[in-house]
Amino acid sequence: MQPRNMSMSGVVDLAALKAAGEAKAKAEQARAQRQDAGAPAPSAASPLVIDVTEETFESAVLQRSSEVPVVISFWAEQAEQSKQLNETLERLVGEYAGRLLLARADVYANQLLFQQFGAQGVPAVFAVLAGQAMPLFQGAAADDQIREVLDQLIAVGEQRFGIVGTPVEAGAAPAAAPEPRPATPQELALSAAHDALDAGDLGGAVQAYRNVLSTEPANAEAKLGLAQAELLQRVQDADQQAVRKAAADDPTDVPAQLAAADLDLVGGHVEDAFGRLVDTVRRTAGDDRDAARLRLLELFDVIGTDDPRVVTARVALARVLF
């Protein structure tokens, strides 16, 4: 590992947590398996070391990162190297006596959080400063290398944000993990929608997401979930051969092009789906053009408006329309 030159250029977007039903299901299964096996999590022996979860992340990490730089270590029970790195980090953070906080996150119990940070494996170490996250290093490292990275992190916190932490006396009691706040009615409704989508109840998921959007029209997670559920509804009973033949036989058949674009997207051919619909918009007018345009916007929501492929397709659509 080479010490990282600390800057804010590698920040991770912590406001873009998206629904990931499959990952959630795997996380729940892994959590249950570990509980059944009685596998213990490492215990904190310092007020500077906490175990963080997706539920406590906001209060335990984001909020506290405005007062002290937070180092996040992603670890796994079966990854011995990650547990050894945790021990090293605990010792080193203790030496900084309150200028850093260590948050440990079990990747199998927190897969959504793990994916959100974009980590590729364990051990993986990140930092959060003033609500902004940045990667520190991946894999094992020597003490002096880790110290150099931590020194850089402290310097960035102090110089860029005025964050210096709070001195902690030796032998102080371990910090208690903050209690998760109760879920709001909107969060409960969104969770029910995700559960319906995970269970394959597409009709129920569509209605549940619409219920969320009826009271919170700007909810990005609900928009994404609704777009995914509606797409899956449209393709679940489709005869792929017949759909693709109809689209190939008649490029002016708008319903056939819409159906083929859905199959393109579900099959992972994102650019093909977007290109097909942009071409359909170019060839049509009136209601047909509007139908193709609206379907393209729906597929943008499925992929995510910040995806480079969406950005490119938006430019192409604008050129066709204007």
VENFENNOR-V786231 format. One record per helix or strand of 2 or more residues. SS is the DSSP state (H for helix, E for strand). FROM is the first residue (numbers start at 0). LEN is the number of residues. If there is no record, write none. Layout:
# VENFENNOR-V786231
SS;FROM;LEN + SS;FROM;LEN
This chain:
# VENFENNOR-V786231
E;10;2 + H;20;17 + E;48;3 + H;56;6 + H;63;3 + E;68;7 + H;79;16 + E;99;7 + H;110;7 + E;123;6 + E;131;7 + H;142;19 + H;184;14 + H;201;14 + H;219;16 + H;239;10 + H;253;13 + H;269;14 + H;285;18 + H;307;14
